[in-house]
Amino acid sequence: MDAKMYRHILEDSLLGTLHDHRLGPSTIIFQHDNDPKHTARLVQEWLEHQNLLVLPWPPSSPDLNIIENVWAEIKKRLETYRPRPRNTEELWRVVQKLWNGKWCVHFGRDCMYLCPETANDLGWRARITEELLELLKAGQPLGDLKDFCWGLDYLQAVQEGVIKPEDMLLMFSIDGAQLYESKMSDCWVYIWVIYELGPEKRYKKRYVLPGAVIPGPEKPKNIESFIFPGLYHIAALQREGLMVWDASKQCLFKTRPIIIFATADGPGMAGINSLVGHSGAQGCRIYCRLRGRRKPRASHYYPVMLKPLNYCERGCDHPDVSFMEILETTPGLSWSDTVEARYNENLARVLRTATQTDYDRKRLETGISEPTIFSGLPLNFGVPRCFPGDIMHHVSLTLGDLLIPLLRGTFRCEKTDSVDSWDWACLSSEVAWKAHGDLVVPAGTCLPASFGCFPQNPAEKINSGYKAWEYQYYIFGLLPGLLWSLWDPIYHRHFCKLVSGVRTALMLVIPVKKRRVAHTHLLEYMHEYELLYYQRQIDRMHFVRQSIHALVHLIPEQKRVGPGALHSQWTIENYIGNLTREIGSDKEPYANLAERAARRASINVLKAMFPSLAGDEEHVPRGSIDLGNGYALLRASDRVARRIPPHEARALILYLVRQGVDAAGWTPAVWKWARLYLPSGQIARTLWKEGEREHTSQAVRRARMVKLRDGSFAEVQYFFRLTLPHDNICTLAMLRKFAPPDQAILTETLGVLTVCQQEAELAHEVVEAKELVAVVGMVPLVERAGGAEGEEHPLRHFVVEKLSIDNSWIGRGEPADLDNESEDEGGQQL
């Protein structure tokens, strides 16, 4: 092929494609490399005459051409394909098979609108947005953050007309998966989450749509080449629109898909946002102003705010950086507008480079490698505002990978430093670390099953399979109590600031007051962390990782894009787990996985069109009693009414007297019930049944410790029903209460560590079942040494509450226990 033939191809294929899509030459950016026939004067003059904007092409940059990576992958797989194609016709069929097995894009939202019920569900965003705009118009506050619709970026896009009521908002989420534990079987999957649905529905298995399965086992060199087909599909729908029949409104309308968020873990995000990643000078995922610092003669940058002592590294010796400088905005612009303007300015500098040396220098200065593929979409929420932080990997994995080695004294220590000077390393000895692990195991069994997987022994498993969910409850649930007796109070209080901030950031609905307190605690934690750990020492600069710096953005990001849990990686983590469990054969696992994803997409669309196929999601098990307001009494239950012990009878009589019921002469006997379903999705259980299992040495995840509406805590003995005068049936709980929390500890730990002592064994209380609001964990507390001589502390427990990411929303809810042990239902007549 020569320049003349290449120009002929452009005239025929390029201009023909533009004509088919009703696009003018001036509306696109044309991409080709520096092949001699591409740069020939004949071709250059033709391109200029056609008014085509050509993307500047740095020398030796084949990775910038997405299609090259696609064809390279096809060719690689063709080489190992058996049986080998024998002729051109077979070759074409094999290439088509390899192409189709690489991704499976399924879009069924237009079909979802054919069912009135599902169409009404898909109208959630438009309805909520209208309510919020009315509040803004009236000058009223929006209140607590409940979803992305409360985010400033979304509301700004709606007010500016970028997002319209009829548009379809999507979240793109990508992550890797290992299909088999014992062999190389890595692959990558991305999904679409439909943000037209409310948060209680959008993360459910039946509503999440697969986007593509990218086979392995080698990691893709350029992930953009694999997501290109899906984004090309989105771009086509954005240009032409999609006509949809809304069965709930009985009307036809045109919709356009808009990707509001694109999420991945840290390494994956560098592949889709085209920034340099966490090790660069501009390593912040949010692309804030902070420039990192590197050690002498090193290339890795760290987000250190305080300038090290005796430090004069070129390009990094700027003075101390304040939080105000990091979070500063341009007057008259929002945070996202300020970041976007700086990003676009720096991107233009990178695109103007003429030589490889100039490109390398600009890349280091700006932190931008190339334009992200998402910026090529005709309708865009904005770059980099569409790339939010990932609270799942941040607070669970990356912070854990930093804090635990620091506690153990196993973190990388330079030759000029000494672990002996690390006075924070309270678990540095093998004896202390093993003893700590032995405490975690029984502590984990004190956490109810609704908390998800309980943490395993970290001394045995933390380097070989600790999951994000385990890390989360280990660090932010158990560690504040387990380290209470071991850690220097200065370090423990400092750690509690982190726990306080993160617990708030994980909430699904974030109150304004809590948001402010959490942000203050996190900023204090970051500043004190550099003072206590890094101490302005050059050989400790690696202590300050991006996971520490990201805390400055954790709460402001919530205000910008809504609660972080609702755009985290939990959804795709759970989706990949569900999908890989469906693989029945290890033959051609990648094609098998793609086929399962395609079937899942088809099934989800059918369930959306015909909701009866999905079954009753709100089904209450047989033999249970719906109490209303999200409460339900669940079996097992007694066959007959049984008399209760005197101390319990006194508690019940006292309750009845307070209700104005004359119980004189009545000997209490009740039908006991074993479980209560709560509006939170948790199931409160009882000592009556759990105690029986514990006495026979069965493993029990205790779910009988509860939090009441007044903030107190108790152990549920059993549930029962009574018929009061005027046929008023009430459902009650027999409780053994805990004493009020130790206020001194609560104050010292900034409200993080709630320590309670259980009341006397015979001190019971009866309350209405609907006074129970949550199931909690009660873990035995190891007391601090140094009390008065001979002083004995009664056994006390510390409370572990469910971290507010709702497992049931992201598909990790407590499975419904349909194995009801028995039997009779009813209420004792009084």
N, C-alpha and C positions, 0 to 999 in steps of 0.2 A: 504494500500500500504506500502510495506517495501522497504529497500534499494535495494534488488535484483530486484524487479519489476521496481523500478525507473531507475536502470541501463539499464534494458531491453528496457524501453521506450526511453531512450536517444539513445541507439544503433539503434533502429528502426526509431524513428521520427526525432531526431536531426540530425543524420548522413544522413538520407534519404533526409531531407530538404536541407542540405548543398550540397548533390550530385545533387539534382534537380536544384539548382541555380549555380552549378559549382563553389562552394566555398570550400576552404580548411579550416580545423579546425583552423589553425594558423592565418586566415584572419579575424576572428570574436572575439567579446568579449561575453562570455556566462554569462547570468544573472539568478541566482536563490537565494532564501533567505536562512535563517539559520535553516530551518526545519531539524530535526534529521536525516531523511533519506537522505537529501541532503549533510549533513556534515559527513555521515558515511564513514569509512575508505575504504570500498568497492567502493563507488562512487568516492571518492577523488582519489584513485589510478587509476581508469578508466579514469577520466578526465585528470590526469597527463599523462597517457599513450597515450591518443589521442592528446596530445599537445594543449589542449584547455585553453585559457586564461580566468579565471573566475574573474568577477568583485567583488572586495572586498565589503563585505556587513556589514555595521554598525549594531549593535544590535538594535532591536525595530525600524526598518525602513521599514515598509510595504509600505510606500508611494513611495519608490524608484522603486517598481515593477509596471510598467505602466498597465499591463494587469489586476492586482488586482482591480485597480480603474475602469477599463472598466466593469468588471464583477459585481462589486459592484453596479454600476449605472444601469446595466441591471436588476439585481435582485431587486433593489428598485422600478424600474418602473414596473416590473412583478407583484409585490405585489399589486399595485393599478390598474392593467389592468382589465378591465371588457368587456365582460364576461370572467371569469377565465377559463383557459384551463382545459379540463376534462380528457385528456389522453396524452401520450407521443407525439403522432403525432401532436396534437393541440399545445402542449407546444413548440415543435420545430418550428411550423409556427409563433407563437407569438414572440418567441425570434428572429427569422429572421426579422419580421416586426419591432420590437423595434430596432434591429441593423441597419436596412436600414433606419429607420426614424431618426437616430442619425446623420448621415453625408451623404453628397452627393458629392463625388469627381468626377469631370468631366474634362477630358482633351481632348480638341479638336484641339490642335495646328496642328496635322498631317492633319486633315481635312481642316484647314484654308489654307494650302499650295496648295489645289487643284484648287483654283482660282488664275489666273495669277496676277490680281490686288492686292489681299490681300497678295499673296506671295511676290510681290515686296515691299509692305509696311513692311512686316516682315524682309526684308533684310536691313532695315534702319541702325541697329546697326553695321552690318558688313561693310557697306559702310562708315559710319562716322569713325569707328575705323581705317580703312585703311587710310583715309585722315589724321587723327591725328598721326598715326605712321609715315607717310611720313614727317609730320612737325617735329616730334621728331628726325627723322633720319637726316633731313637737319639742325638740330640745331636751328629751329625757335620756337618762343614762341607760345603756344596754344591759347593765347588771353583770352577773357572773358569766364567765366564758363557758359555753356549753358545746360548741362545735365550731367548725371552720367558718360558718356563716357569721360568727361574731368577730372574726379576724379583720383587722384594719385593711389588709391588702385586698381581701375579697370584696368588702363593702366599697372600697375605692374603685375597684374594677367595675362593679355594678353601677355606681353613680356616674362613672365616665362612659358607660355604654359598651365597655369591652366585653362584659358578660351580660347576656340577656336572659329573661325568664325562660325562654324556650330552649336555651342551649343545654348541652349534655356535658356535665363536668365529670372528669375521670381522674383517678390517681393511677399512675404507672409505678409498679414496684417490681424490682428484679433482685434475685439472690441466687446463690449457688446451692447445690445439693449433692450429697454423696449417696448413691443408690445402694451400695453394698459396703459394709464396714470392712470387709477383709480384702477388697481388691480395688484397683483404680476404677472408679465409676463416677467421676465428677460430671455434673452437667449444670446448666443454668436455666432458670425459668423466670418468665415475667408474667404479670397478671394485670388486669384492669379492675379497679374498684369503682363502682358507680356512686358518685357523690350526690346524685339526685335523691337517693334514699336517705332516710334518717339513720343516725348512728346505731340504733338498736337493730337495724336490718342489714345495712350495707356490707358488714364484714362477715355475714353468715355464708356458709359454704354454698348455698343455693343461689346467691346473688353475685359471687365473685367469678369473673370470667377469665379463663386462661388466655394469654397473649401469644406466647411462644415457648417451645422447648428447644434449647440450644444444646446439642450433644457434645460430649467430651470425648475422651477424658482430659485432653489437653485444654488449658485455659485459652479462651479466644484472645488473639493478639489485639484485636480491635472489636470491642463489643458493639460499637455503633453499626458495624456491617450486618449484624444479626438482628438488631431491632429496627433497621431501616424499613423492611417490608411492612411492619405494623404501623410505623409512623407515616409511611407513604399512604397507607389506607386512610389514616386519620386526616392527612392533608387533603386527599381527594374529597372526603366528606365535608371538610371545612370549606373547600372552594365551591362545591356543588350543592351542599346541603343534603339532608335526608328527609324525605317526606314521610310522616308518621301519622297513623290514625290513632287518636286518643279515645279509647273506648269509654273512659269515665266522663269526658266532656262531650263526646260524640262530635268530634271535629278533626279536621286534618291540619297539621302544622308542619313547618320546616324547622329542623333542629341541626345544630352544628356541634361536633364533639370538641371540647377544649380540655387539654391536660392541665389541671390546676396544680398538681404535685407530681414530681418524679423522685422516687426514693430508692435508696440502695444502702448497703453498709459502706464503711469508709473506703476500702479499695474499689468497690464497685462504683461508688459515686464519682471517683476520679475518672472512671471510664465514660461516664455519661455527661458530667458537667464540664469535662475537658480542662479542669484546673490541675495544678501540679500535684495536689494531694497533701497529706499531712506533714510530709517531711520538707516542704518548700518554705521559702521565706514568707510567702503569703499562704500559709497552710490552713487558714481557717476555712472550714466548710461553708460558712455563711458569707465569706469574702469581706470580712471587716477590715479595719484600717491597721490592725496590729501587725507589725513586721517582726518576724522571729529573729532569734540570735543563734549563731553557731559557735561551736567550740573552735579554738585555733586549729587551723589546718584540717578542718572537717567540712563536710558538705551538708550534713543534716541540720536543719534549723529547729529551734525549740521556741514556743510562744512565751518567752520569759519577759515579764513586765518590768521587774526591777533589774537595773543594770548591774552586772557582776562587779566585784571589786577588782581593781587593777586590770581592767579589760579595755582593749583598744582594737578589737577586730574590725577591719575595714567593712563599712556598710552595715554594721550591727551595733556600733557603739553609741547609738542614740540614747538620750537620757531616759529615766524612769517613765513608764507610760501609765497614765491614770485610767480608771474606768470611764471617766467622762470623755476622754479622748477617743476611746474605742467606740462608745455608743453615741458619739456626736453626729448630728445630722446637719445637712446644709439648710440654712434658713429658708423656710417656706416649702421644704420638701419633707416627705416622710422618710423613715429609715430605709425602706426598700427602694424608693426613688433615688435616694442619695447613693446607695450601694450600686444600683443599676447604672447610674450616670458614670460613676467611677469605673465600673466594669466595662462599659461600652467604650469609654475613652482609652482604657488600657488595651482592649481588644483591637481597636483601630491601630494602635502602635505596633502590636504584634503582626497584624496583617500587612503593614507597610514595610516590613523587613525585606531586604533585597538579597542578603547573603545568609549562609548558615550561622556564621559567627554572630551577626547582628540578631538573628532569630534567637539563638541560645541566650544571648544577653537580655533581650527583651522578655523572654520567657521567665528567666530568673527574677527580673525586676517586677514583673506584673503578676506572676503566678498563673498565667493563662497559657495553655499549650496550643489551643486552636479554638475555633467556634464550636460550641456544642451542637449536636445534631438537632436538638430541640428548638434551637433558634431559627431553623429553617422552616418551621411550621407557619402557614399563613396567619393563623390565629394563635396567639401566644399569651399566656398569663404573665410572662416576663422572665427574663434571665438576669441574675441567678435566683430571683425570688421564688421560682417554682421548685427549687431544690432545698427543702427544709432540712432541719437536723433530724437525726434518727435517735430517739430517746431510748429505744430498746438496746441497741448495741452500746450506746454511750454510757448509760448509767449501770447497765448490767455487766457487760463484758469488758469494755476498755477501762473503766474505773476500777473494776475488780482486778484486772491484770496489773494495775499500778499499785493499788493499796495493799493487797495481800502480800506481795513480795516485800514491800516496805515494812510491814508488820513482822514478817519472818526474818528480815535481814538478808534476804536472798536477791534483792534487786541489784542490778549492775553497780559495782563499786569500783571507781577508778583507783589507780595505784597511789595517787596523792591523797586519797580519802581513806577512812577506816570505819569498818562496820562497828567497831567498839565505841565510836562516838555517836552512833545512832541510838539515842536514848528513847526513841519512840518504838523501837523494835521489841515489843513485849512478848512476841512469840518466836524469838530468834533461836532459843534452845530446842533441841529435838524433843526433850521431855515436855516442855510447855506446849509445843505444837501438837504432839500426840495427845496430851491431856485435853487440849482445846478440841481436837477432832472427836474425842470420846464424849465431849459435852454436846457437840452438834447433833449427833445421831439421836439421842433421846429427846433433844429439844425439837428436832424435826417431827417426831411423832406427836408432839403437842400441837402441831399445826393441822387444822382440818383439811380434808381432801379438797374443799373448794378453793384452797390456796394454790392448787396445782402440785407439781412434783416438789416434795420437800427436799431440802439440801442433804446430800450424802456427806460422809465423813471427808472433810477437805484434806486431811492428812493423807488420805489414800487416793482420792479421786480428782482433786482440783486440777491436776495437770493431765488428766486422761478422760475427760468427758463431762466436766461441769457445764450444765446448760445455762442459757441466759435466765431462765425462770428460777433456777436454783441460786444463781449468783444474786438475783434481785432480793430474794427473801433472806439469803444468808447475810448479805451486807447491810440491807436497810431494814431488815426485820429482826434478825437474831444478834448481830454483832454489838449493837448498843448495850444489850443486856449481858452478853457473854463476856465482853471486855470490861465491864463495870468494875470487877474486882482486880483486874490485872493491869490496866493501863493507867499511866499518870493522868490525874484529873485534868491537867491542862490540855493534853492531847485528846482525851475523851470528850471534853466539852467542844473542842475544835471539830472533832468528827461529827458530833451531834448537829452542828450547823449544816454540814453537808446532808445528813439524813433528813433534817427538817425541810430543807429546800427541795430535795429530790422527791420526798413523799408528796409534797404539794404539787410538784411538776407532773407526777404520775396520775393526778386526779383527773377524772373525766369531766367534772364540772368544777371550775376553779373560782372560788369566791375572791372578790377584789381585795379584801383585807388580807387574806392568806397569801395572795400573790405578792403583795408588797413586802410582807414579812419574809417570805421565802427568798425573794430577790436580795433582800438585805443580808440574810444569812449566807447565801451563796457567795456574794461579793466579799463578805468578811472571811469566809472560808478560804477563798482564793488568795486574798491578800496575806492572811496568816499562814497559809500553806507555804508560800514562798519564804516567809520569815522563819518558820519553824523547821522546814525540811531543806529547802534549797539554800537558804542563808547567804545569798549572793555569792556563792562559791562556783567558780568556773567548772570544777569537776563534778558539780551536782546539777548542772543545767539540764541534764537529761531527766531529772526528776519532774520537770514541768512539761507535761505532754499536752497534746491537743485536747485530751479528755478533761484536763483541768481547765484549760482556756475556754472550752465550750460551755462551762457553767455560767459564764457571764451572759451568754445568749439564751440560756435555758428558759427563763421566765419571760423576757421580752419577746422571744419567738412565739410564746403562747398567745400574747396579745396580737401579734402580727398575723398568725395563721391558725390560731385556735389550739386547743389542748394537744400536746405532743403525742399522747397515746393514740390519737385518732388518725395520725398519718405516719405511724411507726412501722417497723418491719414485722410486727407480730403477725399481721394478716398473711403475708406471704410465707413466713416460717410455718404457720399452721397449715396453709394450703399445700405446701410442698410435702409436709408430713402426711397429710391425708392422701395426696396423689401417689406418693411412692409406696404407701401401704397397699394400694390397689394393684400393683404390678404382680401378676401371677407367675410369670416365667422370666428367667434370666437370659433367655435367648433374644437377641436384638433389643436390649433394655431401653435404648434411647428411642427407637421407633415405637416400642411398646408404651413408653411414657407419653410420647406425643399422641398416640392413639387414645390413651386414657384421658388426656387433657381435652382432646377433641370431643370425646363422648361426654365428658363432664360439661362442656359448654353447651352441647345439644340438650342434655338433660336439664340443665339450669334454665334454658330458654323454655322448654316444655313446662317445667314447674311454674315459671312465671306466667305463662299463658293459661295454664290450668292448675291453679293453686291446690286443688283437691289432691293432685298427685303427690304433693309434698307432705300430706298428712297434717294433723293438727299439732302445730308447734307448741301450743299452750295446753297440751293434753295433761290432765291430772290423772295419776294412776288409779286403777280400780280400787274401790273401797276407801278412797280418801274423801275428805270433806272440804269443800271450797268455803273459806271463811270470808272472802272478799278482800279488796284492797291488796291483792297479791299474796295473801296468806292462804295456806292449805294445810290441814292436819293429815298426816300420812301414817299408814300402818308401819309397824305392828301395833296391835291393840289387844287389851285383855279380853278374854272370853266372858268373864263375869266381873261384877263389881267386887272389889276387895277392900277390906278395912285397912286403914293406914296407921302408922305408929303414932303414939300420943303427941310427939313434938310436931309432926306434920299436921295432925288434927287440930292442934292449937293454932297453927299458922292459918289454916283454912277457916276456922271459926272466926278468927280475928278479921280476916278479909271480909267475911259475910257480915259481921257486925258493922264494919265501916260502910258497907253497901246498904245498911238499914234492914238487913234480913235477920229475923229471929230464928236462931239455930239451936235454941235451948232444947236439950234432951235428944239431939240428933247425934248418932254415932257415925262419923264420916266413913264412907266407903265409896270408892271411885273406880271407874274404868280407866286404866292408864293407856296413854298413847305414846308412841316411841319417837315421832319425828314431826317437825313443823317446817314447812316450806316458807321461806321469807321472800319479800319483794326484791331483795338484792340478788335472788337466784341461789342463795345458800340454803342448806338444810340443817336446821338445829336438831341435834340428837339429845339423848338422855342418858343419865347414869344408870337408869333402870336396865337398858339394853346393852350399852357399852360396857357397863360394869360386869355383866354376865360374861362377855367375851374376854375381858381383861382377866377375870378370875380363872378362865381356862387357858390363859397364856396365848390368846390369839392376838395378832397384830391389830392395833386400833389406832386410827388417826382421829384423835379426840375432836368431836364437833359439838360438845355439850357446854362449852364455855361461851357465854354470850354477852353482848353489850346491850344495855337497855336504853330506852329513849331518853332517860334523864342523865345518861353518861356513866352510870354505874355498871359494875360487872357482876356476873353470877354464874353458878353452875346449875344447869337444869337437871332436876331429879326425874321429872316426868311431866307429861301434859295430860289434861283431863277436861271433861265437859260437865257442866252442871245446868240443870233446868231450874231457874229461880222463879219466884212468884210472877204471875202474869205471863207464864210460858216464855220467859226470857231466857234463851239458851246462851250461855257464855262459855268460852274456851279459855282455860286457865293454865298457868305453869307453876309448878312447885319448884322453888329456887332455894339454893344455898348461896347467900350473897357474899361478896368480897367487901372488905373494909375500903373506905375511900383511899385513893392513891396517896403515896408519900409525897407531900408537897415540897419538901426540901429537895428530893431527887428530881422531881418534875421541874422545879425551877432551875436547878443546876444544869439539867440536860435540855433546857429550852423546850420542854414539853415532849421530848422524844421518848424518854424512858418512863413508862407508867408502871409503878411497882405497887402491888396490892398484897394484902394478907387475907386469907379466907377466914370468914367468921367461924365461931364455934360450931362443931359438928351438928349440934342439935338446934342451931339457930336457922330457921327456915322462914321463907316468906312466899306468899301467893300473889301473883300479878296476872293481869290479862295477857294472853298470849301475844296480842298485837303490840305489847310494850317492848318486845324483842325486836331489835333492828339489825343485828349483825352477829355472825359467829366469829369468835376470836380465838387466838392461841394463848394459852397460859403456860409459860415456861418457868421452871424453878430458877430462882436467882441465887447465884453464888455471892455471898456477902463480902464486902471489903474487909481486909484485915485492919487491926488497929482499934477495935472497940474496947470498951472498959474491960478490965480483967475479970474473968468469970462470967461476963455477960453472954447470954445465949439469945440468939435471934430466932424467933419462930420462923418456920418456912414461909418465904414470900415468893411471889411469882411476878414476872414482868409480862406485860401485854404485848402481843404481836397482832396488829389489826391487818386486815386484808388491804394490800396496796391497791389503790383505787382503780387500776386498769381492770375493767370488768371482763373476766375470763369468758363469760357467756357471750359477750358481744364479738369477741374475736375467735369464737369456736373452741375455747378451752374450758368450757363450763363443767361443773360437776355433773357426771352422768346421772340421769334419772334412775333411781333404784326401784325397779318394778317388782323386785322380789319381796313382796310384803309377807311378813312372817305369820300374820294372822289379823284378824278374824272378825270379831264382832265390833260393831260401831254402836254409838248411842251415847246418851248422857244420863247420869244418875239423877233421878227425880228427888228433889229436896222437899 
